[in-house]
């Protein structure tokens, strides 16, 4: 296949000057994605490695780190392209780049069968068929990255205050729309069909870790002094605390034991976003479980906007995960760019992340059919190691040949 056949996503040699910590951070994130995406469907997998959409598990930390890395690289490469090619060319390249990524997403995330017969297709209508794909198939990781990146493009070269204000505006808009209709819509309360990773308007919340990535880029690439690592770590810890603080509001939706039976069929609270006045008067606000600790089940706590949910793209989740990404990246910077530590595995995965994303699903499809869902842990572990090893060998071979698929 010629390189022209994949334009505007280009295959090219990796640049010689890279930020080691970014590649290592991204490589760690890709490895984490391999782990949780493969293991998530098996009964033997610990709950911390699965997506439950009711608390922030380890699995839920992975996707925000991709957006953090995207924001970091976007800010870095846009500035370089701006100086090299000029403003108009830089913006046109961005549009082409992310529209190309959206096209890749349309191809990777197979649309559901629109109809079994031509008559069924006519009865359903092409617009309904298209909407089903938008709702339940196409808006996954790569599409979210493409749309979120386009959404922040107007402020990518702006100062930190403007980008922070834009992030807060996006978060506020997500909250308002969730109160109006979107929380119920993305969770399937309205028509029974759920969105994925925040759904159609998820980009408003995914703006949080993406903008934080741009701010981290500024902090470590500044020319007027040393990297502001202390600031990155402090803000990371503060944001993690703020995210957990927001999640404490979820305790308002705890169900008293005497009402459990009466409300058993109710999964989502009717006042899921803004607690009703009656709830505020009768409920008791307490400390919520810390991140990585599962909450009570739906019988004892109704699902709401304040729990950390990747599906609903809640602000508590994105604030905590964005802060975690900040703090974790600072540790990678210290280890890689200051102390010079690097792991070959993370380098291979981090410099060819898109290839890893595309290949891991294909390899999963070749390995997982031989692993029943209720397999014992040792058998699932063996299957994972085979899957991980095959995927890594493919990516490593491309690295040796100097072939990189860049977003």
N, C-alpha and C positions, 0 to 999 in steps of 0.2 A: 504494500500500500504506500503510495507516495505521500509525502508530507502535505502536499496541497489538498489532499482529500479530507483533511480534518480542520481546515481553516473555518472560522477564525480562531479556533483553539490550536495553537502552534506547537510543533515538536521542534526542539532546538537544544543546543548545548547549554548546560547550566552555566550561569555567570560565574566568573572566577572569584569575585568578591561577594561574599555572603556573610550574614550575621549568623554565627554558629548557633547561638542560643535559640534563634527563631526556627532553624532547621531541626534542632534537637527537640524543641518544644512541640513542633508540628509532628515530628516522627513519633514522639511519645503519644500524642493524641491519636494518630493513625493506628498505632499498636493497641491503644485502648479501645478504639472503634472495632478492630478485628475481634478483640476479646468479648466485648459485650454484645455485638451483633450476632456472633456465632452461638454464644452460650445462652442468650436470653430466652430461648424457647424450650429449654429442658427443665424438667421437674427437679433435677438434682442441683441446679444452679442456685447459689445463695441469692436471696432477694436483693442484696446490695448491688448485684451485677445485672439487675433487670430493670426495665422501665415499668413503673406502676402508675405514674401520673398523679400520685397523691403525696409524694415527698421527693426530696432530692437524693437519689441514690448515686453510687459511683457512676453507673451507666449514664445518668443524666448530666454529669459534668463534662462529658466528652464533646457533645455538639457545640456548647458555648465556646469551648476552646478552639474549635475550628473557626468560629466567627471572630474570635479575638485575634487569631493568627491572620485571618483575611484582612481585618482592619489594619493591623500592623503593616502587613506587606503592601496594602493598597496605599496607605499614606506614604510609605517609603518609595515605592516605585513610581507613584504619580509625581512626586517631587522631582525625581530624577528625569522622568520623561518630559516634564514641564520645562526644565532647564535645557534639555537637549533638543526638543522638537517644537516648543512653543505651546501656548495655551490651547488653541483650537485643535491641534493635532493630538494633544494629550487627552482632551475630553472625548474626541472622536474615537480614539483607541479604547478608552474605558467603555463607551457604549458598545462598540463591536465586541469587546472582550466578554462582557457580562451577558449580552444577548446570545453570544456563542455558547456560554455556559448554560444559559436557559435552554438552548436547543439540545445540548448534550443531555440535560435533565429530562427533556421530553422523550428522548430515545431510550435512556436507561430505565426510567420508571414506566414500565409498560402500562398502557391504558387498559382498563377492563374491557371485556367483550361488550360492545355496544348493543348487540342484538344477535340472536341466533338465525334469524331470517330477515330478508329484505322488508317484509311487511311489518315485522316487529320494529325494525329500524325506522320505518316511516311513521308508525304509530307513536313511537317514543320521541322522534324528532332529533335531528342532528345537534341542536343546541343543548338539549337535555343530556345527550350522550357526551358532549364536550364538557358540560358542567360536572358530570359524574367523575370525569378524569381529573378536572381541576380540584374537585372536592376531596377525592380519596386516593389519588395516585401521584399526580405531578408535583404537588407542593410538599416535597421532601427536601432533604439537606441541600442538594445542589441548587434547586430552584430557589430555596430560601436565601442561599448565599447570593445568587444572582440578583434577586429582587432587592434584598437588603443593601447590597453594594450600590445598586443604581439609586436607591432611596437616599443614601448618604453622600452620593456624588456631589450634589450642590454645595456641600460644606467640607469636602475632603481637604481643600487647601486653606480653609479658614482657620482662625486662631482657636486656641483651646476653649475659650469662653463661649464662642459661637457653637462649637461642636458639642459642648456640654449642654448648652441651652437647647440645641436641636435634639439631643438624646432625651432630655427631660420632656420636651414637647411631644416626642414620639411616644414616650411612656404614658404621658397624660392622655394622649389621644387613644392609645390602646385601652386604658382604663375606662375612658368615657364610652367608647364603642362596646366594650365588654358589658358595661352596665346597661347600655341601650338594648343590645341583642346578641353580641358576639360570643359571650361566654356560653350561653345556651346553644348557639349555633355550632360552635366548634366542638362542643362536647356531645353533640347529637341529641340534646334535649328537645330540640324543635322537630326534627324529622328522623331521628334515630341513626343518622350517619355522622360519624365523627371525622374531624379533620386530623391532620398529621403534623406534629411538631409546631403547633401554633396556627396551622391552617392558612387560609388566604391572606389574612391580615397579620400573620405572625411576624412579618418583617418589622412592624412597629416595635415589638418587644426585642427582637433579635438585634435591633439597633444598639441596645445597651452594651453587650459584649463587643460588638464591632467597633463602636466609638471608643470604648475603653482600650481596644487594641491600638487605635490611632494615637491615643494619648500616651500609651506606653512607648510607642515608636518615638514620639517627641522626647520622652524622658531619657532614652538611652542613645539617641543619635544627635543630641544637641552639640553644637560646636563651641558654645561659650562656657563650657565647664564639664566636669565629670558627670556620668549618668546619675540620675536622681533615684537611686535604688531604694533608699530609705523611704522616700515619698511613695514609690510604687507599692512597697510592702505595707506601709501604714494605710494607704487608701484601699489596698486590697483587703486588709483586715477590717477596716471600717465598713466597707461595702458588704462583706460577709455578715458582719453583725447587723447591718441595716436590713439585709435580706431576711435574716432569721427574725429580726424584730417585726418586720411586716407579717411574717408567717404566724406570729403569735395571735393575730386576729382570727386565725382559723379555729381557735379554741372557743370562740363565740358560737360555733356551730356544733359543739358537743351535744349529744342527746342524753337527757336524764334517763336513768334506768327505767323509770316508770313509763316513759314514752317510747321506748325502743320498739315494742310490739306494734304500737299504733302507727309508727312512721317507718315500718320495715320496708315497705315498697318504695319509699322515697329515697332516691340515690343522691340527687342534687338538691340543695336548698333552694327554695323559691326566691329568696333574697340573697343569692350567692355572692353578689358583688358589694353591695352596700347593705349592711345589716338593717333589718326593719327596726323601728322604734321599740316594738314589743320585745324583740330579741335583745336589744341593748339594755332594756330594763330588767329582764329576767335572767339572761345568760351571765356566766361568770368568766371574765377574761383572765387567763392564766398563762404560764409559760408553755409554749409549744415544745414538742420534741425537737431536739437539735437536728440539723441536717444529717442524713445517712441513717436516721432512726425511723422506722416505719410508724405511721400514726395509727390511731384506732380504725377499725373497719367502718364501712359505710353504715352499719347499724348504729354505731356509737358516735360517729361524726359525719355529717353530711358534706358532700363535696362542695367546695366553694372556691372563690377566686383567690383567697389568701393562702391556700396551701401551695406548696411548691410543685407545680405541674408543668411538664414539658408540653403536653398536648394543648393545654390552655394558654401556654406562654405567659404565665402569671409573673407579675413584677417581682414578687418575693423570690421566685426561682431565678429569674434573670439577674437580679441584683446580687444574690448570693453567688451564683455561678460566675458572674462577671468579676466579682471581687476575688474569688478563688483563682480565676485565670490570671489576674494581675499578680497576685502573690506568688503563684506557682511559676509564672514566667520570670519573675525577679530571681528566684532560686536557680532557674536554668541559666540566666545571664551570669550570675555569680560563678556557677560551676563551669560553664562553657567558655564565656568570653573573658573571665578574669583568671580562673584557675586552669583553664585549658583542657578540661575534661570533656570527652565526647564518646558516644557509643555508636559504633558502626551501624548497628541495627536502626537506631533512630535517624542517623544520617541518610541511610538508604530510603527509609520510608518518608522522611520529612522533605527530601528534595524531589520526590515524585509522588506527592500525595494524591493527585487526581488519578493516576494510574492505579494506586493502591485502592482507592475508593471504587473504581470500576471493576477491578479484578476480584476484589474480596467477595463480592456478591456472586460472581460466576463460580469461583472455587467453592464457596459455601454450597451452591446448588449442586456441585458434583460430589461433595462429601456428605452433607447432612442427610440425604436419602437413606444412608446406611446406618443412621443413628436414630433409633426410636425415641420418641419424646420422653418415655419413662426409663431410659437407660440409666444404669448406675453411674456414679460420678467418675469412676476410673475409666469407663468406656467413653464417656463424653470428653474427658480430658485427653485421651488418646486421639479421638477424632479432631479435637481442636488443634492439637500439635501438628497433625498431618495437614489440616487446612491452613494453619499459619505458615508452616514450612513451605508448602507449595506456593502460596501467595508471595512469600518473601523471595523465593528463588526466581520467580518471574521478574519481580521488581529489581532484584539484584543484577540479573542478567542485563536488563535495560540500562542500569547504571553503569555497568562495565562497558557497554557499547556506547555510552555517552548519549542516550536517548531519554529525553525528559518531556513529558506532556504537561504543559503549563496552562494554568487557568487564564 
